[in-house]
Amino acid sequence: MSPFTRRVLAVVRRIPPGRVASYGDVAAMAGRPLACRAVGNIMRDCRDRDVPCHRVIGAGGALGGYAGNLELKRSLLRAEGLTVIGGRVRGFAAARWQARQAARGRTGANRASYCR
């Protein structure tokens, strides 16, 4: 397992129940702001039940993927109190979790346009 993968999994483990982070948020918190696709691949391949991969979603609240079982992802997010309508988390801005590093703006200037 690469150091980046370990950092990504550590970040995702810190996302509290009822909150979500985007693939780009996780990439930035793991130290590689433009690696949102790599985060998606790590989430896709993760089989560790201690990692709440369902809490990582696309920019703007889009659910993204979940190893081919999007209905399970919807169910898990709803069980944590989030409203999911179709393929989006409603109220994404309010449900979005960002660690202090990301909240302080050290996420990379180009991430917002690249990680959509």
C-alpha positions in Angstrom: 0.0 0.0 0.0 1.4 3.4 -1.0 1.9 6.2 1.5 -0.7 8.2 -0.3 -3.2 5.4 -0.1 -2.6 5.2 3.7 -3.1 8.9 4.0 -6.4 8.8 2.0 -7.7 5.9 4.2 -6.8 7.8 7.3 -8.6 10.9 6.1 -11.7 8.9 5.2 -11.8 7.2 8.6 -12.0 10.6 10.2 -15.2 11.6 8.3 -17.9 11.6 11.0 -21.3 9.8 10.6 -23.8 12.0 8.9 -21.1 14.1 7.1 -19.6 13.7 3.6 -16.4 14.9 1.8 -15.8 15.1 -1.9 -13.1 13.1 -3.6 -11.3 16.4 -4.1 -11.6 17.3 -0.4 -10.1 13.9 0.5 -7.3 14.3 -2.0 -6.4 17.7 -0.7 -6.4 16.6 3.0 -4.2 13.7 2.0 -1.7 16.1 0.5 -2.3 15.8 -3.2 -5.0 18.3 -4.2 -5.3 17.2 -7.8 -5.6 13.5 -7.1 -9.4 13.3 -6.9 -9.5 10.5 -9.5 -6.8 8.5 -7.5 -9.0 8.9 -4.4 -11.9 7.5 -6.4 -9.8 4.5 -7.4 -8.7 3.9 -3.8 -12.3 4.0 -2.6 -13.4 1.6 -5.4 -10.7 -0.9 -4.5 -11.0 -0.5 -0.7 -12.4 -3.6 1.1 -11.6 -2.5 4.6 -14.9 -2.3 6.6 -13.3 0.2 8.9 -13.2 2.8 6.1 -16.5 4.6 5.5 -16.1 4.9 1.8 -19.8 5.7 1.3 -19.1 9.1 2.9 -16.9 10.2 0.0 -19.0 11.7 -2.8 -18.5 13.7 -5.9 -18.3 17.5 -6.1 -21.5 19.3 -5.5 -23.1 16.4 -3.8 -23.2 13.8 -6.6 -23.0 10.3 -5.2 -20.3 9.1 -7.6 -19.8 5.3 -7.6 -19.8 2.6 -4.9 -18.3 -0.5 -6.4 -21.4 -0.9 -8.6 -23.9 -0.7 -5.7 -25.2 2.8 -5.7 -28.4 1.8 -3.9 -26.3 0.5 -0.9 -24.4 3.9 -0.8 -27.8 5.7 -0.8 -29.0 3.5 2.0 -25.9 3.9 4.1 -26.0 7.7 3.8 -29.7 7.8 4.5 -29.2 5.7 7.6 -26.8 8.4 8.8 -29.5 11.0 8.5 -28.6 12.5 5.1 -31.2 13.2 2.5 -30.4 11.6 -0.8 -32.5 12.3 -3.8 -31.7 10.5 -7.0 -28.0 10.6 -7.4 -27.3 13.6 -5.1 -26.9 14.4 -1.4 -29.3 17.2 -0.7 -27.8 20.0 1.4 -24.3 19.1 0.4 -22.8 22.3 1.7 -24.2 21.7 5.2 -23.2 18.1 5.3 -19.8 18.6 3.9 -16.9 17.8 6.2 -13.6 19.5 5.9 -10.6 19.1 8.2 -8.9 22.2 9.3 -6.2 22.0 6.6 -8.8 22.1 3.9 -10.9 24.7 5.6 -7.9 27.0 5.8 -7.6 27.0 2.1 -4.5 24.9 1.6 -6.3 22.7 -0.8 -4.7 23.9 -4.0 -5.8 26.6 -6.3 -6.7 24.4 -9.3 -8.5 21.7 -7.4 -12.0 23.2 -7.7 -11.9 23.2 -11.5 -10.2 19.8 -11.9 -12.1 17.7 -9.4 -15.6 17.9 -10.7 
